Amino acid sequence: MPGTKEIRMKIRSVQNTRKITKAMEMVAASKMRKAQDRMRAARPYAEKIRNVAAHLSHANPEYRHPFLVAREGVKRVGVIVVTTDKGLCGALNTNVLRLVLSQYKEWQAQGYEVDVCCIGNKGLGFMQRLGANIVSHAVQLGDRPQMEKLIGAIKVVLDAYTAGRIDRLSIAYTRFINTMKQEPMVQQLLPLSGERMGAPETVWDYLYEPDAKTVLEQVLTRYIEAIIFQSVAENMASEQSARMVAMKAASDNAATLIDELTLVYNKNRQAAITKELSEIVGGAAAV
């Protein structure tokens, strides 16, 4: 059984750890509210541009954009993996990376080659260890999503799809449900289909100015960028929520451990005092 000094040092160590986890819980709770507000503020724009893209996919324009055309004989697919830059957020990254790994193996079993774009340090490190073909990445995004930091990595895979080097593009991220629940998911981005975006009740006809190609190029590119931006915002809101919950659980576990160690310390101290008293009484009786 450890001595009282070792137990006292252990208690002090756990107390210091609890101070850190408690501080991280409070910081995450503060950032969580802001991240959720940003994520909810971006949802109406993403929903509106999704409706526009759905109408475009059902329209009959004289020009069909490459994003709207499904390709036969898929040989190479691309996936954008959205994770966090930092850890200590529970199983958030583990769940989405496990889903990506399952999909990755399924694609390889079908004979597809896979190109990966990583957003976040954790996903980048995982894909490097996996030996995947990483074509672009964006890390150190901070606490709020910024399009200028994402646009470079996104443009690489969009240009590859437009050029025909990639036949299908998906995105993997963690969707925010509520503070206690976050759902990992893999969603197909390209080619676009009205069924996945929500089929409109009525089909609109459009007049394009200056021409259909210029307008559709801009609108559909903005649509893909908006969906990716929204996915990153959802992932960041999920990250702060998961970190707050994980740090609260760590603080509660530390408090429980401190109580248990304090009980053991008191028992050891009482046993030592009893032993000393017995020795004194025994010595006095011998004299």
Phi, psi and omega in degrees: 000133181296153179282173183295328180294316179296319179294320179297320177293322178295317179299317180297321179296316180293323178297319178296320178296321180294324177299319180293312182294326178293318178295318179294325177297317181292320178296316180296323179295322178293314181290330183298316181298317180293319180295321178293321178297318178295320181295316181289329178292330181277344184297317181299320179296315180298321180292319181292316181289335174293320178296318179298315180295325178295318178295320180297322182292335180265349179286171180240068182283165178286348181234128177256116181290147179303333180292339184261355186258118176285138185256142177272151177064061181294128179243328183224134179239157177237150178220135175260118183257115181257116177226188181264163175275333184241162179262211180058040178231038176069218183264020184302304181291322181300318183294314182289324179289327175295321177294319178296318180298318178298316179293323179299314179293325178294318177297317179296323178295331178276359178088013180274145167270145189238127171255140186237135170245122185254129173242107183115143184296320185294317178291324178297313179297320180296314182291328176294318177293329180285341182081025181285161178275098182270116183265336179197161177203157176221124182230175180054057183278345182083199185268351179225142180290136179231124187296328182294336177277338183266333192298325181296310180294323180293319184298328180299313183284327177293319177295323178295323178291315180298322181282352178090006178282337176238134182262343180206142182230132179233166176227138178242127181204178179252118182274134181279122176259300172205185185299327184263351185224128175227137188245117175286143182206152174243122185238135178282129178266310184229142357287154180284143175221140182296331180296318181283332181273349183102109183289130179290152179292322178235150180265127179267149172254146187237148168249122186260135177224121009281326178205166185296320183298314181295316183292312182295325178301315181288313185294313184288327174295317177297325180297312180297317179297321179294320180294318179293318178300316179296322179296319178294320178296319177298318181295321180291321175296320177295321181299311182293323178295314180295322180293319179298316180295318181295318181290327176295318178296321178295319179295319179294319178295322178296319178297318178297318179295322178297318178298317180294318179293324177297320178296315178297319179298316180295322178295316178298317181295319178296320179296321179294319179295317179298319179297317180296318178297320179297319178295321179294315181295320179296320177296317180295321179294323179294324179290000000 
